[in-house]
C-alpha cells in the first residue's frame, strides 16, 4: 500500500533522521502512515480503548525496532503487520483475562486484626456474662437457641421443657432483657 501523504524524503531518509531524534521526522512518519495503522486496527472491531492501545503500541514498536527495519521502503507493510499483531495480542489477552466465575463458598473472610479480635472477644465475654446472669428458663432457652448446635423448635422445646408456641415470645422478651443488660454495662 503506498504512503498516505507526500513527503520530501524517502522512508530511509526519514527513518535515519528519526534515529537522530529529529521530531519532525517522527511527525512525518506518523503523518505518512497514521491512516494505514488506524485502518488496520479498525478492521478488528476493538473497543475505543483497545483500539487506542493497539495504535499506540504499534508506534511504540516502531520506536523500539526502527533500527532493525531491513527495508525502510517497506515501512508501510511493517506497520500493517505490527498493527495486526498488536490487535491479535489484545484479543488474546481479552480472551485469557476473563475472570473465572466467583464461587462464594471459596471466599474467606480476612483474619481480624489484633484490635478487632480483642474487641470481638470483649463483646463475646460481655454477652456470655449477661446470658449467664439470666434466670433458669430464659437462660436455658438462649443456650439451646444460640450456644448449642442448631436445632428445630421441636428439639428446643424438648431440651427446655417449653411449649413450641411459647419459644418465640420468650425468646423476644429474653433478647430485649439482654439488650437492656448490655446497654447498662456500657
C-alpha atoms as a printed R data frame, in Angstrom:
    type eleno elety resid chain resno       x       y      z
1   ATOM     1    CA   UNK     A     1   0.000   0.000  0.000
2   ATOM     2    CA   UNK     A     2   1.524   3.387 -0.876
3   ATOM     3    CA   UNK     A     3   2.328   6.017  1.740
4   ATOM     4    CA   UNK     A     4  -0.640   8.061  2.895
5   ATOM     5    CA   UNK     A     5   0.839  11.518  2.444
6   ATOM     6    CA   UNK     A     6   3.548  13.073  0.327
7   ATOM     7    CA   UNK     A     7   6.871  13.866  1.884
8   ATOM     8    CA   UNK     A     8  10.104  15.250  0.589
9   ATOM     9    CA   UNK     A     9  12.241  12.292  1.676
10  ATOM    10    CA   UNK     A    10  12.292   8.547  1.284
11  ATOM    11    CA   UNK     A    11  11.451   6.296  4.207
12  ATOM    12    CA   UNK     A    12  15.157   5.543  4.617
13  ATOM    13    CA   UNK     A    13  15.967   9.250  4.899
14  ATOM    14    CA   UNK     A    14  13.126   9.926  7.308
15  ATOM    15    CA   UNK     A    15  13.956   6.868  9.487
16  ATOM    16    CA   UNK     A    16  17.592   7.946  9.563
17  ATOM    17    CA   UNK     A    17  16.538  11.413 10.746
18  ATOM    18    CA   UNK     A    18  14.266   9.806 13.345
19  ATOM    19    CA   UNK     A    19  17.276   7.883 14.709
20  ATOM    20    CA   UNK     A    20  18.951  11.235 15.177
21  ATOM    21    CA   UNK     A    21  15.967  12.279 17.346
22  ATOM    22    CA   UNK     A    22  14.562  14.675 14.769
23  ATOM    23    CA   UNK     A    23  10.981  15.310 15.962
24  ATOM    24    CA   UNK     A    24   9.882  16.408 12.506
25  ATOM    25    CA   UNK     A    25  10.988  13.024 11.140
26  ATOM    26    CA   UNK     A    26   8.716  11.206 13.613
27  ATOM    27    CA   UNK     A    27   5.881  13.577 12.735
28  ATOM    28    CA   UNK     A    28   6.499  12.851  9.053
29  ATOM    29    CA   UNK     A    29   6.385   9.068  9.640
30  ATOM    30    CA   UNK     A    30   3.172   9.336 11.636
31  ATOM    31    CA   UNK     A    31   1.707  11.639  9.003
32  ATOM    32    CA   UNK     A    32   2.517   9.150  6.246
33  ATOM    33    CA   UNK     A    33   1.178   6.041  7.978
34  ATOM    34    CA   UNK     A    34  -1.339   7.070 10.638
35  ATOM    35    CA   UNK     A    35  -4.329   6.389  8.378
36  ATOM    36    CA   UNK     A    36  -2.882   2.987  7.421
37  ATOM    37    CA   UNK     A    37  -2.326   1.940 11.043
38  ATOM    38    CA   UNK     A    38  -5.768   3.136 12.125
39  ATOM    39    CA   UNK     A    39  -7.422   1.340  9.184
40  ATOM    40    CA   UNK     A    40  -5.796  -1.965 10.136
41  ATOM    41    CA   UNK     A    41  -6.846  -1.556 13.786
42  ATOM    42    CA   UNK     A    42 -10.395  -0.590 12.783
43  ATOM    43    CA   UNK     A    43 -10.719  -3.894 10.943
44  ATOM    44    CA   UNK     A    44 -10.526  -5.780 14.246
45  ATOM    45    CA   UNK     A    45 -13.600  -4.140 15.777
46  ATOM    46    CA   UNK     A    46 -11.962  -3.428 19.097
47  ATOM    47    CA   UNK     A    47 -13.458  -1.066 21.623
48  ATOM    48    CA   UNK     A    48 -12.261   2.543 21.657
49  ATOM    49    CA   UNK     A    49  -9.742   1.993 24.474
50  ATOM    50    CA   UNK     A    50  -8.364  -1.210 22.930
51  ATOM    51    CA   UNK     A    51  -8.119   0.466 19.509
52  ATOM    52    CA   UNK     A    52  -6.186   3.362 21.010
53  ATOM    53    CA   UNK     A    53  -3.884   0.875 22.768
54  ATOM    54    CA   UNK     A    54  -3.260  -1.038 19.541
55  ATOM    55    CA   UNK     A    55  -2.404   2.147 17.623
56  ATOM    56    CA   UNK     A    56  -0.163   3.409 20.402
57  ATOM    57    CA   UNK     A    57   1.578   0.031 20.775
58  ATOM    58    CA   UNK     A    58   2.198  -0.076 17.024
59  ATOM    59    CA   UNK     A    59   4.008   3.269 17.150
60  ATOM    60    CA   UNK     A    60   5.875   2.146 20.258
61  ATOM    61    CA   UNK     A    61   7.090  -0.971 18.426
62  ATOM    62    CA   UNK     A    62   8.343   1.256 15.603
63  ATOM    63    CA   UNK     A    63  10.297   3.399 18.070
64  ATOM    64    CA   UNK     A    64  11.740   0.247 19.681
65  ATOM    65    CA   UNK     A    65  12.613  -1.547 16.420
66  ATOM    66    CA   UNK     A    66  13.138   1.176 13.814
67  ATOM    67    CA   UNK     A    67  16.878   0.495 13.687
68  ATOM    68    CA   UNK     A    68  16.227  -3.154 12.818
69  ATOM    69    CA   UNK     A    69  13.989  -2.490  9.796
70  ATOM    70    CA   UNK     A    70  15.857  -4.022  6.831
71  ATOM    71    CA   UNK     A    71  13.999  -2.324  4.018
72  ATOM    72    CA   UNK     A    72  12.744   1.143  5.063
73  ATOM    73    CA   UNK     A    73  10.809   1.465  1.813
74  ATOM    74    CA   UNK     A    74   8.545  -1.339  3.066
75  ATOM    75    CA   UNK     A    75   7.770   0.513  6.302
76  ATOM    76    CA   UNK     A    76   4.053   0.602  5.459
77  ATOM    77    CA   UNK     A    77   3.917  -3.197  5.296
78  ATOM    78    CA   UNK     A    78   5.906  -3.469  8.535
79  ATOM    79    CA   UNK     A    79   3.460  -1.128 10.302
80  ATOM    80    CA   UNK     A    80   0.409  -3.018  8.957
81  ATOM    81    CA   UNK     A    81   1.859  -6.331 10.173
82  ATOM    82    CA   UNK     A    82   2.763  -4.831 13.547
83  ATOM    83    CA   UNK     A    83  -0.723  -3.307 13.943
84  ATOM    84    CA   UNK     A    84  -2.303  -6.702 13.167
85  ATOM    85    CA   UNK     A    85  -0.093  -8.391 15.741
86  ATOM    86    CA   UNK     A    86  -0.960  -5.787 18.362
87  ATOM    87    CA   UNK     A    87  -4.682  -6.286 17.705
88  ATOM    88    CA   UNK     A    88  -4.327 -10.059 17.934
89  ATOM    89    CA   UNK     A    89  -2.368  -9.710 21.181
90  ATOM    90    CA   UNK     A    90  -5.134  -7.558 22.656
91  ATOM    91    CA   UNK     A    91  -7.786 -10.055 21.577
92  ATOM    92    CA   UNK     A    92  -5.763 -12.901 23.079
93  ATOM    93    CA   UNK     A    93  -5.375 -11.025 26.382
94  ATOM    94    CA   UNK     A    94  -9.092 -10.243 26.408
95  ATOM    95    CA   UNK     A    95  -9.876 -13.938 25.979
96  ATOM    96    CA   UNK     A    96  -7.390 -15.156 28.614
97  ATOM    97    CA   UNK     A    97  -8.039 -12.429 31.169
98  ATOM    98    CA   UNK     A    98 -11.698 -13.231 31.654
99  ATOM    99    CA   UNK     A    99 -12.244 -13.954 35.286
100 ATOM   100    CA   UNK     A   100 -13.441 -17.320 36.429
101 ATOM   101    CA   UNK     A   101 -16.915 -17.414 37.933
102 ATOM   102    CA   UNK     A   102 -16.786 -16.447 41.575
103 ATOM   103    CA   UNK     A   103 -17.617 -19.268 43.951
104 ATOM   104    CA   UNK     A   104 -18.985 -17.629 47.092
105 ATOM   105    CA   UNK     A   105 -18.113 -20.700 49.159
106 ATOM   106    CA   UNK     A   106 -14.423 -20.185 48.338
107 ATOM   107    CA   UNK     A   107 -14.359 -16.622 49.623
108 ATOM   108    CA   UNK     A   108 -12.809 -16.442 53.038
109 ATOM   109    CA   UNK     A   109 -13.110 -13.502 55.341
110 ATOM   110    CA   UNK     A   110  -9.783 -11.935 56.153
111 ATOM   111    CA   UNK     A   111  -8.397 -12.619 59.586
112 ATOM   112    CA   UNK     A   112  -9.366  -9.909 62.055
113 ATOM   113    CA   UNK     A   113  -6.690  -7.509 63.167
114 ATOM   114    CA   UNK     A   114  -5.476  -7.886 66.767
115 ATOM   115    CA   UNK     A   115  -7.586  -4.868 67.730
116 ATOM   116    CA   UNK     A   116 -10.710  -6.354 66.074
117 ATOM   117    CA   UNK     A   117 -10.045  -9.712 67.739
118 ATOM   118    CA   UNK     A   118  -9.751  -8.029 71.152
119 ATOM   119    CA   UNK     A   119 -12.983  -6.067 70.627
120 ATOM   120    CA   UNK     A   120 -14.790  -9.200 69.458
121 ATOM   121    CA   UNK     A   121 -13.508 -11.219 72.441
122 ATOM   122    CA   UNK     A   122 -14.629  -8.479 74.838
123 ATOM   123    CA   UNK     A   123 -18.085  -8.333 73.219
124 ATOM   124    CA   UNK     A   124 -18.426 -12.120 73.455
125 ATOM   125    CA   UNK     A   125 -17.358 -12.054 77.107
126 ATOM   126    CA   UNK     A   126 -19.953  -9.365 77.882
127 ATOM   127    CA   UNK     A   127 -22.731 -11.252 76.070
128 ATOM   128    CA   UNK     A   128 -21.803 -14.517 77.812
129 ATOM   129    CA   UNK     A   129 -21.745 -12.726 81.156
130 ATOM   130    CA   UNK     A   130 -25.179 -11.183 80.553
131 ATOM   131    CA   UNK     A   131 -26.517 -14.544 79.378
132 ATOM   132    CA   UNK     A   132 -25.104 -16.242 82.463
133 ATOM   133    CA   UNK     A   133 -26.971 -13.770 84.673
134 ATOM   134    CA   UNK     A   134 -30.357 -14.761 83.211
135 ATOM   135    CA   UNK     A   135 -32.754 -16.743 85.394
136 ATOM   136    CA   UNK     A   136 -33.169 -20.500 84.714
137 ATOM   137    CA   UNK     A   137 -35.711 -20.917 81.922
138 ATOM   138    CA   UNK     A   138 -34.676 -17.914 79.761
139 ATOM   139    CA   UNK     A   139 -31.017 -18.905 80.156
140 ATOM   140    CA   UNK     A   140 -31.781 -22.487 79.098
141 ATOM   141    CA   UNK     A   141 -33.677 -21.160 76.069
142 ATOM   142    CA   UNK     A   142 -30.803 -18.855 74.968
143 ATOM   143    CA   UNK     A   143 -28.317 -21.710 75.442
144 ATOM   144    CA   UNK     A   144 -30.480 -24.017 73.332
145 ATOM   145    CA   UNK     A   145 -31.024 -21.413 70.591
146 ATOM   146    CA   UNK     A   146 -27.579 -19.824 70.340
147 ATOM   147    CA   UNK     A   147 -24.882 -21.837 72.099
148 ATOM   148    CA   UNK     A   148 -25.771 -25.391 71.072
149 ATOM   149    CA   UNK     A   149 -25.857 -26.895 67.581
150 ATOM   150    CA   UNK     A   150 -28.737 -25.515 65.539
151 ATOM   151    CA   UNK     A   151 -31.953 -27.422 66.201
152 ATOM   152    CA   UNK     A   152 -35.607 -27.242 65.255
153 ATOM   153    CA   UNK     A   153 -38.129 -25.599 67.560
154 ATOM   154    CA   UNK     A   154 -39.389 -29.092 68.422
155 ATOM   155    CA   UNK     A   155 -35.890 -30.068 69.625
156 ATOM   156    CA   UNK     A   156 -35.510 -26.766 71.523
157 ATOM   157    CA   UNK     A   157 -38.916 -27.369 73.135
158 ATOM   158    CA   UNK     A   158 -37.777 -30.855 74.215
159 ATOM   159    CA   UNK     A   159 -34.463 -29.548 75.637
160 ATOM   160    CA   UNK     A   160 -36.043 -26.655 77.540
161 ATOM   161    CA   UNK     A   161 -39.350 -28.285 78.549
162 ATOM   162    CA   UNK     A   162 -41.238 -25.385 76.944
163 ATOM   163    CA   UNK     A   163 -44.248 -25.499 74.641
164 ATOM   164    CA   UNK     A   164 -43.306 -24.763 70.995
165 ATOM   165    CA   UNK     A   165 -45.725 -21.802 70.931
166 ATOM   166    CA   UNK     A   166 -44.034 -20.106 73.864
167 ATOM   167    CA   UNK     A   167 -40.465 -20.314 72.490
168 ATOM   168    CA   UNK     A   168 -40.791 -17.288 70.167
169 ATOM   169    CA   UNK     A   169 -42.386 -14.882 72.665
170 ATOM   170    CA   UNK     A   170 -39.999 -15.974 75.427
171 ATOM   171    CA   UNK     A   171 -37.029 -15.530 73.078
172 ATOM   172    CA   UNK     A   172 -38.160 -11.998 72.200
173 ATOM   173    CA   UNK     A   173 -38.616 -10.997 75.860
174 ATOM   174    CA   UNK     A   174 -35.269 -12.533 76.799
175 ATOM   175    CA   UNK     A   175 -33.373 -10.815 73.967
176 ATOM   176    CA   UNK     A   176 -34.910  -7.439 74.974
177 ATOM   177    CA   UNK     A   177 -33.815  -8.058 78.556
178 ATOM   178    CA   UNK     A   178 -30.294  -8.977 77.354
179 ATOM   179    CA   UNK     A   179 -30.109  -5.830 75.209
180 ATOM   180    CA   UNK     A   180 -31.024  -3.652 78.193
181 ATOM   181    CA   UNK     A   181 -28.491  -5.505 80.361
182 ATOM   182    CA   UNK     A   182 -25.723  -4.985 77.786
183 ATOM   183    CA   UNK     A   183 -26.617  -1.298 77.417
184 ATOM   184    CA   UNK     A   184 -26.356  -0.909 81.196
185 ATOM   185    CA   UNK     A   185 -22.818  -2.385 81.074
186 ATOM   186    CA   UNK     A   186 -21.569   0.373 78.743
